[in-house]
């Protein structure tokens, strides 16, 4: 059996490693000159920055991505963060993420526990947002700001844009898998290991190789066209999202086209800083609910000093884009950082924005439509087909797992 994979991002490489391990002949075609997509390293001034996601695995060494990496034999060390996360209060005081309930009245604490227990058993309808769900049960400014901070950090969305049912799945997974972690060597340590596994099992990965068309005969995917050449396959798996994939063949399924045209990518901004001293002091997430734009910050060199030159620290902030004006969003984010660290010296290394053809996610969390397409043997993986309750790369791993079940690998 032969599988052709379109795109060598995390989803495509995870899929390729799983299929190669199951005995498939695998060929991966990537239009860019490098593999890893938005989950690899970008060398800059001696730092190892990331092309997209931060150097972080949200559920650390116990989560879905870590589990799948072990399954395929990827040699990746995940350095679990301690603490997992903290919250900066309005007065600048820092509390553990798990202690956020202590900021509520005793009555609200009891109600929160009861409501969460009830909601995990009886999911709210998809038409209620997480913000409206919080408002329905509570009247608490701190909880609303924390909800926006968490959603912005984890999903590049505001709480009003995330279905409550999806957010509660995410909360459930947080308690199930617990802490966060940093891959030693950064994002590229993960995708490079997956590339090596595919190639060690006879698979081939081609960069600067754009798939021009998916070959479909009688509703069945039969292969792809690359640089004018036909490559036959039993499976075609795309890591470029539903919309990008549908443009590569003559899709006539109106119901499917209507559904995927409404998929909204999530957008965000990352600001990378350098400092001679720690700004945070640990590698967990530093949530900033009272900032105007910045949702959270991570200081990865507390876990892996090799991500920066000797004597330097690498700090990355992330924020969901609230408006369409990228310049304004960046400036407000920079002002946030100045307010958060008024007495610290740091240098802005690089500012990266993620939208349009290079978004945070091709399908925002809660809007994913799954792996299936109208064409037999043509499937979607990656950030356009994440599993429910998966934060970013954890969702990518869950989505790949769902595909493996669909095609009978699990």
C-alpha positions as a printed NumPy array, in Angstrom:
array([[  0.   ,   0.   ,   0.   ],
       [  1.271,   3.439,  -0.891],
       [  0.414,   6.74 ,   0.786],
       [  1.123,  10.194,  -0.593],
       [  1.127,  13.03 ,   1.916],
       [  0.681,  16.668,   0.913],
       [  2.658,  18.884,   3.289],
       [  5.499,  18.136,   5.711],
       [  4.163,  19.992,   8.73 ],
       [  3.661,  18.256,  12.065],
       [  0.421,  16.581,  10.949],
       [  1.892,  15.29 ,   7.713],
       [  5.066,  13.993,   9.367],
       [  3.181,  12.332,  12.243],
       [  0.936,  10.629,   9.705],
       [  3.893,   9.583,   7.585],
       [  5.686,   8.075,  10.581],
       [  2.584,   6.161,  11.667],
       [  1.921,   4.805,   8.166],
       [  5.56 ,   3.936,   7.531],
       [  5.557,   1.98 ,  10.779],
       [  2.44 ,   0.135,   9.616],
       [  4.148,  -1.029,   6.436],
       [  2.973,   1.642,   3.984],
       [  5.248,   3.028,   1.3  ],
       [  5.242,   6.767,   2.086],
       [  6.061,   9.812,  -0.04 ],
       [  5.722,  13.33 ,   1.354],
       [  5.638,  16.432,  -0.855],
       [  6.379,  19.843,   0.668],
       [  6.243,  23.122,  -1.275],
       [  8.65 ,  24.935,   1.092],
       [ 12.432,  24.411,   1.105],
       [ 12.287,  22.903,   4.619],
       [ 10.227,  20.397,   6.572],
       [  8.307,  21.06 ,   9.777],
       [  6.027,  23.871,   8.589],
       [  4.974,  25.941,  11.593],
       [  6.632,  23.547,  14.031],
       [ 10.333,  23.804,  13.4  ],
       [ 13.242,  26.072,  14.356],
       [ 14.301,  29.348,  12.84 ],
       [ 17.963,  30.233,  13.579],
       [ 18.315,  33.935,  14.32 ],
       [ 21.201,  35.763,  16.   ],
       [ 22.283,  32.566,  17.723],
       [ 18.768,  31.877,  19.056],
       [ 16.532,  28.986,  18.037],
       [ 13.232,  30.687,  17.379],
       [ 10.205,  28.82 ,  16.078],
       [  8.484,  29.186,  12.717],
       [  5.034,  29.038,  14.268],
       [  4.079,  27.463,  17.577],
       [  6.14 ,  28.215,  20.641],
       [  8.702,  25.681,  21.844],
       [  6.056,  24.029,  23.942],
       [  4.041,  20.825,  24.138],
       [  0.886,  21.792,  26.061],
       [  0.415,  18.487,  27.926],
       [  4.111,  17.696,  28.319],
       [  5.381,  14.138,  28.429],
       [  1.98 ,  12.607,  29.211],
       [ -0.185,  14.116,  26.487],
       [ -1.389,  12.851,  23.097],
       [  1.589,  14.175,  21.129],
       [  4.126,  12.665,  23.532],
       [  2.257,   9.353,  23.43 ],
       [  2.263,   9.278,  19.639],
       [  5.952,  10.185,  19.482],
       [  6.694,   7.203,  21.697],
       [  4.498,   4.96 ,  19.547],
       [  6.469,   5.737,  16.389],
       [  9.829,   5.56 ,  18.178],
       [ 10.726,   9.245,  17.909],
       [ 13.731,  10.094,  20.059],
       [ 12.389,  13.296,  21.605],
       [ 13.057,  14.427,  25.163],
       [ 10.237,  16.479,  26.677],
       [ 11.232,  18.605,  29.661],
       [  8.128,  18.944,  31.814],
       [  7.558,  22.405,  33.26 ],
       [  7.274,  23.085,  36.969],
       [  5.107,  24.958,  37.62 ],
       [  2.809,  24.147,  34.737],
       [  1.524,  27.726,  34.717],
       [  1.076,  30.83 ,  36.842],
       [ -1.285,  33.798,  36.684],
       [ -0.272,  37.431,  37.048],
       [ -2.963,  39.271,  38.987],
       [ -4.005,  42.88 ,  38.408],
       [ -1.754,  44.079,  41.254],
       [  1.259,  42.219,  39.813],
       [  1.167,  39.359,  42.345],
       [  1.775,  35.862,  40.964],
       [ -0.375,  32.852,  41.867],
       [ -0.287,  29.228,  40.741],
       [ -2.681,  28.455,  37.898],
       [ -4.321,  25.766,  40.028],
       [ -5.035,  28.345,  42.761],
       [ -7.216,  30.573,  40.595],
       [-10.326,  29.404,  42.485],
       [ -8.96 ,  31.061,  45.619],
       [ -9.576,  34.419,  43.932],
       [-13.319,  33.708,  44.012],
       [-15.737,  33.951,  46.901],
       [-16.461,  30.694,  48.737],
       [-19.924,  30.614,  47.174],
       [-18.48 ,  30.936,  43.674],
       [-15.834,  28.314,  44.411],
       [-18.5  ,  25.782,  45.345],
       [-20.628,  26.745,  42.359],
       [-17.661,  26.466,  39.989],
       [-16.876,  22.935,  41.152],
       [-20.508,  21.908,  40.83 ],
       [-20.98 ,  23.491,  37.399],
       [-17.748,  22.009,  36.022],
       [-18.678,  18.546,  37.268],
       [-22.15 ,  18.878,  35.754],
       [-20.906,  20.297,  32.46 ],
       [-18.287,  17.582,  31.957],
       [-21.087,  15.031,  32.172],
       [-23.726,  16.978,  30.252],
       [-22.024,  18.981,  27.51 ],
       [-23.473,  22.373,  26.601],
       [-24.723,  22.885,  23.066],
       [-22.223,  24.05 ,  20.473],
       [-24.14 ,  27.287,  19.962],
       [-23.07 ,  28.727,  23.336],
       [-19.619,  30.272,  23.555],
       [-17.267,  29.775,  26.479],
       [-17.671,  33.446,  27.419],
       [-21.471,  33.13 ,  27.462],
       [-21.167,  29.889,  29.431],
       [-19.073,  31.691,  32.084],
       [-21.534,  34.611,  32.129],
       [-24.458,  32.212,  32.453],
       [-23.209,  30.843,  35.757],
       [-20.97 ,  33.608,  37.123],
       [-20.671,  37.362,  37.285],
       [-16.926,  37.586,  37.799],
       [-14.53 ,  39.868,  35.939],
       [-11.472,  37.815,  36.938],
       [-12.906,  34.598,  35.479],
       [-13.812,  36.34 ,  32.22 ],
       [-10.355,  37.835,  31.858],
       [ -8.714,  34.509,  32.701],
       [-10.915,  32.791,  30.115],
       [ -9.773,  35.257,  27.429],
       [ -6.139,  34.915,  28.509],
       [ -6.238,  31.113,  28.38 ],
       [ -8.139,  30.962,  25.07 ],
       [ -5.819,  33.548,  23.523],
       [ -2.712,  31.682,  24.64 ],
       [ -3.879,  28.156,  23.834],
       [ -6.14 ,  28.716,  20.825],
       [ -5.458,  32.252,  19.498],
       [ -9.113,  33.076,  20.065],
       [-11.186,  35.121,  22.489],
       [-13.482,  33.198,  24.811],
       [-16.474,  34.484,  22.843],
       [-15.176,  32.66 ,  19.752],
       [-14.722,  29.227,  21.36 ],
       [-17.679,  26.851,  21.791],
       [-18.164,  26.045,  25.473],
       [-18.351,  22.332,  24.66 ],
       [-14.883,  22.43 ,  23.071],
       [-13.412,  24.456,  25.923],
       [-14.738,  22.03 ,  28.518],
       [-13.131,  19.152,  26.593],
       [ -9.856,  21.09 ,  26.78 ],
       [-10.262,  21.645,  30.54 ],
       [-10.955,  17.943,  30.994],
       [ -7.761,  17.07 ,  29.093],
       [ -5.774,  19.518,  31.229],
       [ -6.733,  17.612,  34.353],
       [ -6.257,  14.26 ,  32.611],
       [ -2.763,  14.871,  31.203],
       [ -1.64 ,  17.581,  33.643],
       [  1.472,  19.763,  33.012],
       [  3.105,  21.419,  30.046],
       [  6.585,  20.794,  28.665],
       [  9.332,  21.983,  26.345],
       [ 10.898,  19.684,  23.731],
       [ 14.685,  19.643,  24.221],
       [ 16.085,  21.303,  21.116],
       [ 12.832,  23.115,  20.373],
       [ 10.127,  22.385,  17.817],
       [ 12.551,  21.035,  15.217],
       [ 13.604,  18.244,  17.582],
       [ 10.105,  16.815,  17.105],
       [  9.698,  17.237,  13.357],
       [ 13.308,  16.267,  12.577],
       [ 12.858,  13.043,  14.549],
       [  9.683,  12.246,  12.597],
       [ 11.429,  12.935,   9.29 ],
       [ 14.239,  10.559,  10.27 ],
       [ 11.734,   7.815,  11.133],
       [  9.982,   8.11 ,   7.775],
       [ 13.27 ,   8.005,   5.873],
       [ 14.65 ,   5.141,   7.985],
       [ 11.672,   3.035,   6.912],
       [ 12.219,   3.728,   3.226],
       [  9.882,   6.712,   2.943],
       [ 10.78 ,   9.733,   0.839],
       [ 10.322,  13.418,   1.592],
       [ 10.595,  15.979,  -1.182],
       [ 10.922,  19.71 ,  -0.465],
       [ 10.311,  22.48 ,  -3.028],
       [  7.728,  20.094,  -4.474],
       [  4.269,  21.59 ,  -4.749],
       [  1.352,  19.244,  -5.436],
       [ -0.447,  20.696,  -8.427],
       [ -3.45 ,  18.42 ,  -8.48 ],
       [ -5.071,  15.468,  -6.743],
       [ -6.086,  12.726,  -9.156],
       [ -9.675,  11.626,  -8.54 ],
       [-11.385,   8.929, -10.605],
       [-15.007,   7.958,  -9.944],
       [-14.924,   9.625,  -6.545],
       [-11.743,   7.846,  -5.419],
       [ -8.337,   9.486,  -4.868],
       [ -5.736,   7.757,  -7.019],
       [ -2.647,   9.931,  -6.566],
       [ -1.249,  13.403,  -7.237],
       [  0.464,  15.472,  -9.913],
       [  3.794,  17.044,  -8.904],
       [  5.88 ,  19.045, -11.371],
       [  3.858,  17.528, -14.197],
       [  4.494,  13.965, -13.063],
       [  1.794,  11.557, -11.911],
       [  2.423,   9.758,  -8.61 ],
       [ -0.039,   6.924,  -8.009],
       [ -1.201,   6.132,  -4.473],
       [ -3.726,   4.09 ,  -2.516],
       [ -4.141,   6.885,   0.043],
       [ -3.791,  10.644,  -0.334],
       [ -3.512,  12.558,   2.935],
       [ -3.386,  16.344,   3.04 ],
       [ -1.83 ,  18.535,   5.714],
       [ -2.981,  21.788,   4.079],
       [ -6.534,  21.958,   5.405],
       [ -9.932,  21.308,   3.854],
       [-10.12 ,  24.494,   1.798],
       [ -6.611,  24.203,   0.375],
       [ -7.169,  20.555,  -0.448],
       [-10.538,  21.119,  -2.153],
       [ -8.81 ,  23.492,  -4.597],
       [ -6.606,  20.636,  -5.836],
       [ -9.44 ,  18.624,  -7.385],
       [-12.859,  19.287,  -8.917],
       [-14.964,  19.151,  -5.775],
       [-18.684,  19.17 ,  -6.612],
       [-20.107,  18.298,  -3.192],
       [-22.042,  21.491,  -2.42 ],
       [-22.856,  20.545,   1.173],
       [-19.171,  19.924,   1.914],
       [-18.061,  23.119,   0.15 ],
       [-20.632,  25.177,   2.04 ],
       [-19.423,  23.685,   5.323],
       [-15.715,  24.241,   4.808],
       [-16.001,  27.733,   3.339],
       [-17.145,  28.886,   6.78 ],
       [-14.015,  27.557,   8.505],
       [-12.277,  30.526,  10.081],
       [ -8.507,  30.385,  10.664],
       [ -7.265,  31.623,  14.031],
       [ -4.778,  34.486,  13.979],
       [ -2.07 ,  35.544,  16.384],
       [  1.135,  37.451,  17.052],
       [  4.319,  36.207,  18.695],
       [  6.959,  38.558,  20.123],
       [ 10.392,  37.041,  20.81 ],
       [ 12.604,  38.704,  23.421],
       [ 16.199,  38.31 ,  24.542],
       [ 17.435,  39.174,  28.02 ],
       [ 20.554,  38.691,  30.126],
       [ 18.511,  37.739,  33.172],
       [ 15.275,  35.747,  33.582],
       [ 12.081,  37.747,  33.198],
       [  9.903,  34.932,  34.572],
       [ 12.259,  32.396,  36.173],
       [ 10.585,  29.14 ,  35.082],
       [  9.468,  27.408,  31.884],
       [  5.743,  27.227,  32.648],
       [  3.124,  29.494,  31.089],
       [  2.873,  33.019,  32.522],
       [ -0.768,  34.005,  31.983],
       [ -1.503,  37.729,  31.77 ],
       [ -5.289,  38.234,  32.049],
       [ -4.97 ,  41.953,  32.812],
       [ -2.807,  42.818,  29.807],
       [ -4.525,  44.525,  26.891],
       [ -3.321,  42.052,  24.255],
       [ -0.63 ,  39.646,  25.473],
       [ -2.321,  36.466,  26.672],
       [  0.691,  34.558,  27.959],
       [  4.474,  34.338,  28.003],
       [  6.932,  31.457,  28.089],
       [ 10.637,  31.568,  28.995],
       [ 11.86 ,  28.379,  27.334],
       [ 15.536,  28.719,  28.217],
       [ 14.713,  27.845,  31.818],
       [ 14.051,  24.348,  30.46 ],
       [ 16.59 ,  24.231,  27.629],
       [ 19.399,  26.853,  27.708],
       [ 20.603,  25.689,  24.264],
       [ 17.716,  27.588,  22.657],
       [ 19.683,  30.808,  23.223],
       [ 23.359,  31.831,  23.099],
       [ 25.322,  31.351,  26.348],
       [ 24.244,  33.819,  29.018],
       [ 21.025,  34.777,  27.216],
       [ 17.365,  33.97 ,  27.835],
       [ 14.674,  33.469,  25.175],
       [ 11.225,  34.74 ,  26.079],
       [  8.188,  34.421,  23.804],
       [  4.857,  36.174,  24.242],
       [  1.714,  35.251,  22.343],
       [ -1.51 ,  37.107,  21.685],
       [ -4.664,  36.478,  19.705],
       [ -5.351,  39.118,  17.067],
       [ -8.37 ,  41.163,  18.117],
       [ -8.522,  43.55 ,  15.161],
       [ -7.481,  43.323,  11.52 ],
       [ -4.78 ,  45.989,  11.948],
       [ -1.595,  43.986,  12.525],
       [  0.517,  47.075,  13.234],
       [ -1.793,  48.276,  16.004],
       [ -1.987,  44.786,  17.515],
       [  1.813,  44.541,  17.615],
       [  2.219,  47.976,  19.184],
       [ -0.31 ,  47.222,  21.931],
       [  1.484,  43.915,  22.583],
       [  4.823,  45.702,  22.924],
       [  3.285,  48.189,  25.369],
       [  1.923,  45.256,  27.376],
       [  5.395,  43.749,  27.675],
       [  6.839,  47.103,  28.805],
       [  4.161,  47.322,  31.523],
       [  4.649,  43.715,  32.621],
       [  8.425,  44.081,  33.017],
       [  8.987,  47.789,  33.801],
       [ 12.289,  47.263,  35.619],
       [ 13.751,  44.597,  33.322],
       [ 16.118,  45.024,  30.395],
       [ 15.344,  43.073,  27.245],
       [ 15.741,  43.243,  23.47 ],
       [ 12.995,  42.566,  20.951],
       [ 14.456,  39.899,  18.67 ],
       [ 11.662,  39.225,  16.238],
       [  7.941,  39.807,  15.835],
       [  5.939,  37.217,  13.89 ],
       [  2.308,  37.447,  12.805],
       [  0.173,  34.474,  11.788],
       [ -2.821,  34.99 ,   9.519],
       [ -4.144,  34.41 ,   5.993],
       [ -2.064,  31.65 ,   4.34 ],
       [  0.175,  31.227,   7.412],
       [ -2.333,  31.242,  10.303],
       [ -2.098,  29.839,  13.806],
       [ -4.704,  27.237,  12.806],
       [ -6.386,  26.691,   9.451],
       [ -9.579,  25.839,  11.327],
       [-10.171,  27.507,  14.684],
       [-10.736,  25.212,  17.654],
       [-14.296,  23.994,  17.823],
       [-14.891,  24.545,  14.109],
       [-12.854,  21.567,  12.85 ],
       [-14.84 ,  19.296,  10.548],
       [-12.681,  16.184,  10.989],
       [-10.547,  14.1  ,   8.647],
       [-13.167,  13.045,   6.119],
       [-13.632,  14.512,   2.619],
       [-16.242,  13.622,  -0.034],
       [-13.545,  11.67 ,  -1.901],
       [-12.785,   8.099,  -0.894],
       [ -9.178,   7.558,   0.28 ],
       [ -8.569,  11.326,   0.571],
       [ -8.189,  12.587,   4.139],
       [ -7.169,  15.746,   6.03 ],
       [ -4.756,  15.988,   8.978],
       [ -2.982,  18.82 ,  10.786],
       [ -4.358,  22.058,  12.204],
       [ -7.307,  21.881,   9.813],
       [ -8.528,  18.586,  11.315],
       [ -7.68 ,  18.489,  15.017],
       [ -9.222,  16.137,  17.56 ],
       [-11.744,  17.593,  20.009],
       [-10.291,  19.011,  23.2  ],
       [ -6.793,  19.26 ,  21.778],
       [ -4.701,  22.373,  22.389],
       [ -2.737,  23.174,  19.223],
       [ -0.188,  20.374,  18.571],
       [ -2.02 ,  18.081,  20.976],
       [ -5.074,  18.52 ,  18.759],
       [ -2.966,  17.69 ,  15.686],
       [ -1.878,  14.438,  17.348],
       [ -5.46 ,  13.602,  18.331],
       [ -6.583,  14.251,  14.751],
       [ -3.896,  11.939,  13.356],
       [ -5.002,   9.304,  15.854],
       [ -8.597,   9.671,  14.643],
       [ -7.426,   9.116,  11.064],
       [ -5.502,   5.993,  12.029],
       [ -8.711,   4.574,  13.509],
       [-10.624,   5.541,  10.372],
       [ -8.277,   3.653,   8.059],
       [ -7.841,   0.707,  10.411],
       [ -4.281,   1.238,  11.716],
       [ -5.436,   1.239,  15.372]])
